[in-house]
């Protein structure tokens, strides 16, 4: 398990490292697993590769960007593993609520951190590792987005590029073949083709008509004869998966 600590208070950062070291000893004794800890005092270094960590502990109080803003940056970068906001002088529970953020991978700890609370959090992170949220890497010219299934509304082929319309209004343009991209979308059964140039997410359909579908971003696409049954088949697969859970 790889854990990151981002804290601009040196004393607090060292204390968190020490407590996590004890958790590592516990994990090794009980499970034969080690916890590897990377510690950061500044945001730039911390944000280089946040996707590699199974859990991220954050408290920034003396910088221009506080822990709540760091959490928003991590979410925007597609981090789906637990982000643990450690409250010292900032009440992160209130800040997150005020920002209207309601993501299941946001957790909270109060400082000074209690061993029992940290143990419960680490056990939750380990459970999270066993059932990770699937994401798809969308590497474009201006950056990379890690998209969950319902982040994608539709995918449109334009020449040699794919324009991926996202639920937050962004459009990520990538260089890829649409058939290859559809193969990658096997982890998202809600994505299906409606033509040789268009993939849609059935969970974002707002209206269907004869051989035509309207998405909840108000875009409308023709369903070609070849793919006339694809939406029905995708719904059947999603229903079956839901029943099996």
C-alpha positions in Angstrom: 0.0 0.0 0.0 1.3 3.4 -1.0 0.3 6.4 1.1 1.0 10.1 0.6 1.1 12.8 3.3 0.8 16.5 2.2 1.1 18.8 5.2 2.9 22.2 5.4 3.3 22.0 9.2 6.5 20.1 9.7 5.7 18.9 13.2 2.3 17.6 12.2 3.7 16.0 9.1 6.3 14.1 11.1 3.7 13.0 13.6 1.4 11.7 10.9 4.4 9.8 9.4 5.2 8.3 12.8 1.6 7.2 13.3 1.4 5.7 9.8 4.7 3.9 10.5 2.9 2.2 13.4 0.1 1.2 11.1 2.7 -0.3 8.7 4.0 -2.5 11.5 0.4 -3.5 12.3 -0.4 -4.4 8.6 2.9 -6.4 8.3 2.2 -8.3 11.5 -1.5 -9.0 10.8 -1.5 -9.3 7.0 2.1 -9.5 5.8 1.7 -6.2 4.0 3.9 -3.1 4.1 2.8 0.6 3.9 5.1 2.8 2.0 4.9 6.5 2.9 5.8 9.5 0.8 5.8 12.9 2.6 5.4 16.3 1.0 5.5 19.8 2.3 4.5 21.6 -0.9 1.6 21.1 -3.3 3.6 21.1 -6.6 5.6 18.0 -5.7 2.5 16.3 -4.2 0.5 16.8 -7.4 3.0 15.2 -9.7 1.7 11.6 -9.5 -1.3 11.5 -7.1 -2.9 8.6 -8.9 -0.2 6.2 -7.6 -1.3 6.4 -4.0 -4.0 4.3 -2.3 -4.6 7.0 0.3 -3.7 10.7 0.5 -3.6 12.5 3.8 -3.9 16.3 3.4 -3.7 19.4 5.6 -2.4 22.7 4.1 -3.0 25.8 6.3 0.0 28.1 5.6 -0.1 28.1 1.8 -2.1 30.0 -0.8 -4.0 26.7 -1.5 -5.6 25.0 1.5 -6.5 21.4 2.0 -10.0 21.8 0.6 -8.6 23.3 -2.6 -6.1 20.5 -2.8 -8.9 17.9 -2.5 -10.7 19.7 -5.4 -7.5 19.5 -7.5 -7.2 15.8 -6.8 -10.8 15.2 -7.7 -10.4 17.2 -10.9 -7.3 15.1 -11.7 -9.4 11.9 -11.4 -8.2 10.7 -8.1 -10.8 8.1 -6.9 -8.8 6.6 -3.9 -9.5 7.9 -0.4 -8.5 11.6 0.2 -8.2 12.1 4.0 -8.6 15.7 5.1 -6.9 16.2 8.5 -8.5 19.1 10.3 -6.3 21.3 12.5 -7.1 25.0 12.2 -9.5 24.5 9.2 -12.8 22.7 9.6 -12.7 20.6 6.4 -16.1 19.0 7.0 -17.7 22.5 6.9 -15.5 23.6 4.0 -16.3 20.5 1.9 -20.0 20.9 2.7 -20.0 24.6 1.8 -18.3 23.8 -1.5 -21.1 21.3 -2.3 -18.6 18.4 -2.7 -20.3 15.0 -2.1 -17.7 12.4 -3.2 -17.5 9.0 -1.5 -13.7 9.1 -1.4 -13.5 12.1 0.8 -12.7 11.2 4.5 -11.9 13.3 7.5 -9.6 13.0 10.6 -9.3 15.5 13.4 -5.9 16.6 14.8 -4.3 15.6 17.0 -4.9 12.3 15.2 -6.1 9.5 17.5 -4.7 6.0 16.9 -8.2 4.4 16.9 -9.4 6.9 14.2 -6.3 6.4 12.1 -6.7 2.6 12.4 -10.3 2.7 11.2 -9.3 5.0 8.3 -6.4 2.7 7.2 -8.7 -0.3 7.3 -11.2 1.6 5.1 -8.4 2.4 2.6 -7.5 -1.3 2.5 -11.1 -2.2 1.8 -11.2 0.5 -0.9 -8.2 -1.2 -2.6 -10.2 -4.4 -2.9 -13.0 -2.7 -4.8 -11.5 0.2 -6.7 -13.5 2.6 -8.8 -12.7 2.0 -12.4 -11.3 5.0 -14.4 -10.3 5.4 -18.0 -7.2 7.5 -18.8 -8.0 10.2 -21.4 -4.6 11.6 -22.5 -5.1 14.7 -24.5 -2.7 17.4 -25.9 -3.4 19.7 -22.9 -3.4 17.2 -20.1 -4.8 13.9 -18.8 -8.2 13.2 -17.4 -9.1 10.1 -15.4 -12.8 9.5 -16.2 -15.2 7.4 -14.3 -18.0 5.7 -16.3 -20.7 8.3 -15.9 -18.2 11.2 -16.4 -18.5 10.4 -20.1 -21.7 11.5 -22.0 -20.6 10.7 -25.5 -17.7 10.2 -27.8 -17.6 11.7 -31.3 -15.1 10.8 -34.0 -13.8 13.8 -36.0 -11.1 12.9 -38.5 -8.3 11.2 -36.6 -9.4 12.6 -33.3 -12.1 11.7 -30.7 -14.0 14.4 -28.9 -15.1 13.1 -25.5 -17.9 15.1 -24.0 -17.8 15.0 -20.2 -20.6 15.6 -17.7 -18.9 18.6 -16.2 -19.0 20.4 -19.6 -15.4 19.7 -20.6 -14.5 18.2 -24.0 -11.3 16.1 -24.0 -9.8 15.6 -27.5 -7.6 12.6 -27.9 -5.9 10.8 -30.8 -7.4 7.4 -31.0 -9.4 5.0 -33.2 -13.0 4.8 -32.1 -13.0 1.0 -32.2 -10.0 0.8 -30.0 -11.5 3.3 -27.6 -14.7 1.3 -27.4 -12.7 -1.8 -26.5 -11.1 0.2 -23.6 -14.7 1.1 -22.5 -15.4 -2.6 -21.8 -15.0 -1.6 -18.1 -18.0 0.7 -18.6 -21.0 -1.3 -19.9 -23.1 1.8 -20.1 -21.1 3.0 -23.1 -22.4 1.7 -26.4 -22.1 2.7 -30.1 -25.0 4.2 -32.0 -23.0 4.7 -35.3 -19.5 4.2 -36.6 -18.6 7.6 -35.4 -20.5 8.0 -32.1 -20.5 6.3 -28.7 -23.0 7.3 -26.0 -23.6 6.6 -22.3 -27.1 5.2 -21.8 -27.2 6.8 -18.3 -27.1 10.2 -19.9 -30.0 9.7 -22.4 -32.8 12.2 -21.9 -35.0 11.1 -24.8 -35.2 8.5 -27.5 -37.1 8.6 -30.7 -37.2 6.5 -33.9 -33.5 5.9 -34.8 -32.5 9.0 -32.8 -31.3 9.7 -29.3 -31.0 12.9 -27.3 -28.5 13.2 -24.4 -28.8 15.3 -21.3 -26.4 17.8 -22.7 -29.0 18.5 -25.4 -27.0 16.9 -28.2 -28.9 14.6 -30.5 -27.4 11.7 -32.6 -28.8 9.3 -35.2 -28.8 5.6 -34.4 -27.8 3.8 -37.5 -29.5 0.5 -38.6 -26.4 -1.5 -37.7 -26.5 -0.3 -34.1 -30.3 -0.2 -33.6 -30.2 -2.8 -30.8 -27.1 -1.5 -29.0 -28.9 0.7 -26.4 -31.2 -2.2 -25.4 -28.3 -4.6 -25.1 -26.3 -2.1 -23.0 -29.3 -1.7 -20.7 -29.7 -5.4 -20.3 -26.0 -5.8 -19.4 -26.1 -3.0 -16.9 -29.3 -4.5 -15.3 -27.7 -7.9 -15.0 -24.6 -6.5 -13.4 -26.7 -4.5 -10.9 -28.6 -7.6 -9.9 -25.4 -9.6 -9.4 -24.0 -7.0 -6.9 
